């Protein structure tokens, strides 16, 4: 699943709901699409244990039986941990998403990793270029630390708002390491408070 692209992941969810015999809702029009919205696209090659999705059904069903059906039908590598019924009046997850946390494993132990992290955090700006557009990476880094249990590991929290998204491979590059030689795992998606129980 690590090398499953965003659109393919949508199709995997659609097939999972079909195998589970759940009444997935579709959009109207000439090309109906399943009403599935992932909170945030997971970059290709990343693993995750925290992905969230808004998925609409044609009818209300008991949450527990729906969860069981999905867990049974899910393909290898796609685990369904929780399901909740959500009020349609609440904002979608894509709107609520604020930040994401990552565990990053570098290729090898780096003796000066702590010093590099400290220098990066002390910087007032970190100019970068993505898709030929210049931007400042520094305000997108909300937290960054060396894993106390792993001298080759990093934990980071990055902004994940619309038009203000930090990418962990850019942080690794800014630290002076080869971003293609690291492993990236998304461990949490942090949402804005909705004021609802």
C-alpha positions as a Markdown table, in Angstrom:
| # | Residue | x | y | z |
|---|---|---|---|---|
| 1 | Unk | 0.0 | 0.0 | 0.0 |
| 2 | Unk | 3.0 | 2.3 | 0.5 |
| 3 | Unk | 3.3 | 2.8 | -3.3 |
| 4 | Unk | -0.4 | 3.3 | -3.9 |
| 5 | Unk | -1.2 | 6.7 | -5.3 |
| 6 | Unk | -3.9 | 9.0 | -4.1 |
| 7 | Unk | -6.4 | 8.2 | -6.9 |
| 8 | Unk | -5.7 | 4.5 | -6.6 |
| 9 | Unk | -6.3 | 4.7 | -2.9 |
| 10 | Unk | -9.8 | 6.2 | -3.7 |
| 11 | Unk | -10.4 | 3.2 | -5.9 |
| 12 | Unk | -9.3 | 0.8 | -3.2 |
| 13 | Unk | -11.8 | 2.4 | -0.8 |
| 14 | Unk | -14.5 | 2.1 | -3.4 |
| 15 | Unk | -13.8 | -1.6 | -4.0 |
| 16 | Unk | -13.6 | -2.2 | -0.3 |
| 17 | Unk | -17.1 | -0.8 | 0.2 |
| 18 | Unk | -18.4 | -2.9 | -2.7 |
| 19 | Unk | -16.9 | -6.1 | -1.2 |
| 20 | Unk | -18.4 | -5.2 | 2.2 |
| 21 | Unk | -21.8 | -4.8 | 0.5 |
| 22 | Unk | -22.2 | -1.3 | 1.9 |
| 23 | Unk | -24.4 | 1.3 | 0.1 |
| 24 | Unk | -21.7 | 3.8 | -0.9 |
| 25 | Unk | -23.2 | 7.1 | -2.1 |
| 26 | Unk | -22.2 | 8.5 | -5.5 |
| 27 | Unk | -22.3 | 12.0 | -7.0 |
| 28 | Unk | -24.9 | 12.9 | -9.6 |
| 29 | Unk | -24.3 | 13.7 | -13.3 |
| 30 | Unk | -22.8 | 12.0 | -16.3 |
| 31 | Unk | -19.8 | 10.5 | -14.4 |
| 32 | Unk | -20.9 | 9.6 | -10.9 |
| 33 | Unk | -18.0 | 9.3 | -8.4 |
| 34 | Unk | -18.0 | 7.7 | -5.0 |
| 35 | Unk | -18.5 | 10.3 | -2.2 |
| 36 | Unk | -15.1 | 9.7 | -0.5 |
| 37 | Unk | -13.0 | 12.6 | 0.7 |
| 38 | Unk | -9.6 | 11.9 | 2.3 |
| 39 | Unk | -8.5 | 14.4 | 5.0 |
| 40 | Unk | -5.2 | 14.9 | 3.3 |
| 41 | Unk | -3.3 | 13.2 | 0.4 |
| 42 | Unk | -0.6 | 10.8 | 1.6 |
| 43 | Unk | 2.5 | 11.3 | -0.6 |
| 44 | Unk | 3.6 | 8.2 | -2.6 |
| 45 | Unk | 6.1 | 6.0 | -0.7 |
| 46 | Unk | 4.9 | 7.2 | 2.8 |
| 47 | Unk | 3.3 | 4.8 | 5.3 |
| 48 | Unk | 0.6 | 5.9 | 7.8 |
| 49 | Unk | -1.4 | 4.7 | 10.8 |
| 50 | Unk | -3.7 | 7.7 | 11.1 |
| 51 | Unk | -5.5 | 8.4 | 7.8 |
| 52 | Unk | -9.0 | 9.9 | 8.0 |
| 53 | Unk | -11.8 | 10.0 | 5.5 |
| 54 | Unk | -15.3 | 11.3 | 5.1 |
| 55 | Unk | -17.4 | 8.7 | 3.3 |
| 56 | Unk | -21.1 | 9.0 | 2.6 |
| 57 | Unk | -23.5 | 6.1 | 2.5 |
| 58 | Unk | -27.0 | 6.0 | 0.9 |
| 59 | Unk | -28.5 | 5.1 | 4.2 |
| 60 | Unk | -27.8 | 5.1 | 7.9 |
| 61 | Unk | -26.3 | 1.8 | 9.2 |
| 62 | Unk | -25.1 | 0.7 | 12.6 |
| 63 | Unk | -21.6 | 1.8 | 13.1 |
| 64 | Unk | -20.3 | -1.4 | 14.7 |
| 65 | Unk | -21.6 | -3.7 | 11.9 |
| 66 | Unk | -20.3 | -1.2 | 9.3 |
| 67 | Unk | -16.8 | -1.3 | 10.9 |
| 68 | Unk | -16.8 | -5.1 | 11.0 |
| 69 | Unk | -17.8 | -5.3 | 7.3 |
| 70 | Unk | -15.0 | -2.9 | 6.3 |
| 71 | Unk | -12.4 | -4.7 | 8.4 |
| 72 | Unk | -13.3 | -8.0 | 6.7 |
| 73 | Unk | -13.3 | -6.6 | 3.2 |
| 74 | Unk | -10.2 | -4.4 | 3.4 |
| 75 | Unk | -7.3 | -5.5 | 1.2 |
| 76 | Unk | -3.9 | -6.4 | 2.7 |
| 77 | Unk | -2.1 | -3.3 | 4.0 |
| 78 | Unk | -5.3 | -1.2 | 4.4 |
| 79 | Unk | -6.5 | -1.6 | 8.0 |
| 80 | Unk | -9.7 | 0.1 | 9.2 |
| 81 | Unk | -9.4 | 1.0 | 12.9 |
| 82 | Unk | -12.5 | 3.1 | 13.7 |
| 83 | Unk | -15.7 | 4.3 | 12.2 |
| 84 | Unk | -18.0 | 7.0 | 13.5 |
| 85 | Unk | -21.3 | 8.5 | 12.4 |
| 86 | Unk | -20.8 | 12.2 | 11.7 |
| 87 | Unk | -23.3 | 15.0 | 11.5 |
| 88 | Unk | -23.5 | 16.3 | 7.9 |
| 89 | Unk | -23.6 | 19.9 | 9.2 |
| 90 | Unk | -20.0 | 19.6 | 10.4 |
| 91 | Unk | -17.2 | 20.9 | 8.2 |
| 92 | Unk | -15.4 | 18.2 | 6.1 |
| 93 | Unk | -12.1 | 16.8 | 7.3 |
| 94 | Unk | -10.3 | 18.6 | 4.5 |
| 95 | Unk | -11.4 | 21.9 | 6.0 |
| 96 | Unk | -10.6 | 20.9 | 9.6 |
| 97 | Unk | -7.1 | 19.6 | 9.0 |
| 98 | Unk | -4.4 | 21.8 | 10.5 |
| 99 | Unk | -1.2 | 19.8 | 11.1 |
| 100 | Unk | 0.3 | 16.4 | 10.7 |
| 101 | Unk | 3.0 | 14.5 | 12.7 |
| 102 | Unk | 5.6 | 12.3 | 11.1 |
| 103 | Unk | 8.2 | 9.8 | 12.3 |
| 104 | Unk | 11.2 | 9.9 | 9.9 |
| 105 | Unk | 13.9 | 7.3 | 9.8 |
| 106 | Unk | 17.1 | 8.5 | 8.2 |
| 107 | Unk | 19.4 | 6.1 | 6.3 |
| 108 | Unk | 22.0 | 5.9 | 9.1 |
| 109 | Unk | 22.9 | 7.4 | 12.5 |
| 110 | Unk | 24.0 | 11.0 | 12.2 |
| 111 | Unk | 26.3 | 12.1 | 15.0 |
| 112 | Unk | 25.5 | 15.8 | 14.5 |
| 113 | Unk | 21.8 | 15.4 | 14.0 |
| 114 | Unk | 20.9 | 17.3 | 17.2 |
| 115 | Unk | 23.0 | 20.2 | 16.2 |
| 116 | Unk | 21.5 | 20.3 | 12.7 |
| 117 | Unk | 18.0 | 20.3 | 14.2 |
| 118 | Unk | 18.9 | 23.1 | 16.6 |
| 119 | Unk | 20.4 | 25.2 | 13.8 |
| 120 | Unk | 17.3 | 24.7 | 11.6 |
| 121 | Unk | 14.9 | 25.6 | 14.4 |
| 122 | Unk | 17.0 | 28.7 | 15.1 |
| 123 | Unk | 16.7 | 29.9 | 11.5 |
| 124 | Unk | 14.4 | 32.8 | 10.9 |
| 125 | Unk | 13.6 | 31.6 | 7.4 |
| 126 | Unk | 14.3 | 28.5 | 5.2 |
| 127 | Unk | 13.8 | 29.5 | 1.5 |
| 128 | Unk | 12.8 | 26.5 | -0.6 |
| 129 | Unk | 11.4 | 26.0 | -4.1 |
| 130 | Unk | 8.6 | 23.6 | -4.9 |
| 131 | Unk | 7.2 | 23.2 | -8.4 |
| 132 | Unk | 9.2 | 26.3 | -9.5 |
| 133 | Unk | 7.6 | 28.4 | -6.8 |
| 134 | Unk | 9.6 | 29.9 | -3.9 |
| 135 | Unk | 8.3 | 29.6 | -0.4 |
| 136 | Unk | 9.5 | 29.7 | 3.3 |
| 137 | Unk | 9.6 | 26.3 | 4.9 |
| 138 | Unk | 10.4 | 27.6 | 8.4 |
| 139 | Unk | 6.8 | 28.7 | 9.5 |
| 140 | Unk | 5.5 | 25.4 | 8.3 |
| 141 | Unk | 7.6 | 23.5 | 10.9 |
| 142 | Unk | 5.6 | 23.5 | 14.1 |
| 143 | Unk | 7.9 | 21.0 | 16.0 |
| 144 | Unk | 11.0 | 19.1 | 15.2 |
| 145 | Unk | 13.1 | 16.8 | 17.4 |
| 146 | Unk | 15.5 | 13.9 | 17.4 |
| 147 | Unk | 13.9 | 10.7 | 18.6 |
| 148 | Unk | 15.4 | 10.0 | 22.1 |
| 149 | Unk | 15.2 | 6.3 | 21.4 |
| 150 | Unk | 16.8 | 6.4 | 17.9 |
| 151 | Unk | 19.7 | 8.6 | 16.9 |
| 152 | Unk | 18.7 | 8.2 | 13.2 |
| 153 | Unk | 15.1 | 9.1 | 13.9 |
| 154 | Unk | 13.2 | 12.4 | 13.8 |
| 155 | Unk | 9.8 | 13.4 | 14.9 |
| 156 | Unk | 8.1 | 16.4 | 13.4 |
| 157 | Unk | 4.9 | 18.3 | 13.3 |
| 158 | Unk | 4.2 | 20.2 | 10.1 |
| 159 | Unk | 1.4 | 22.5 | 9.0 |
| 160 | Unk | -1.1 | 20.8 | 6.8 |
| 161 | Unk | -3.5 | 23.6 | 5.9 |
| 162 | Unk | -4.7 | 24.5 | 2.4 |
| 163 | Unk | -1.9 | 26.3 | 0.6 |
| 164 | Unk | 0.3 | 26.0 | 3.7 |
| 165 | Unk | 1.6 | 22.4 | 3.9 |
| 166 | Unk | 5.0 | 21.4 | 5.1 |
| 167 | Unk | 6.5 | 18.2 | 3.6 |
| 168 | Unk | 8.8 | 16.1 | 5.7 |
| 169 | Unk | 11.2 | 15.3 | 2.8 |
| 170 | Unk | 11.8 | 19.1 | 2.5 |
| 171 | Unk | 12.7 | 19.2 | 6.2 |
| 172 | Unk | 15.1 | 16.3 | 5.7 |
| 173 | Unk | 16.7 | 18.1 | 2.7 |
| 174 | Unk | 16.9 | 21.4 | 4.7 |
| 175 | Unk | 18.9 | 19.4 | 7.3 |
| 176 | Unk | 21.4 | 18.5 | 4.6 |
| 177 | Unk | 20.4 | 14.9 | 4.1 |
| 178 | Unk | 19.2 | 12.9 | 1.1 |
| 179 | Unk | 15.4 | 13.0 | 1.3 |
| 180 | Unk | 15.1 | 9.9 | -1.0 |
| 181 | Unk | 17.1 | 7.8 | 1.5 |
| 182 | Unk | 14.7 | 8.3 | 4.4 |
| 183 | Unk | 11.5 | 6.5 | 5.4 |
| 184 | Unk | 8.4 | 8.6 | 6.2 |
| 185 | Unk | 5.5 | 7.5 | 8.4 |
| 186 | Unk | 2.5 | 9.8 | 9.2 |
| 187 | Unk | 1.5 | 9.2 | 12.7 |
| 188 | Unk | -1.3 | 11.7 | 13.4 |
| 189 | Unk | -3.6 | 14.2 | 11.7 |
| 190 | Unk | -4.5 | 17.2 | 13.9 |
| 191 | Unk | -7.9 | 18.8 | 13.3 |
| 192 | Unk | -9.3 | 22.2 | 14.3 |
| 193 | Unk | -11.9 | 22.0 | 17.1 |
| 194 | Unk | -15.4 | 22.0 | 15.8 |
| 195 | Unk | -17.1 | 22.9 | 19.1 |
| 196 | Unk | -19.2 | 19.7 | 18.9 |
| 197 | Unk | -19.1 | 16.8 | 21.3 |
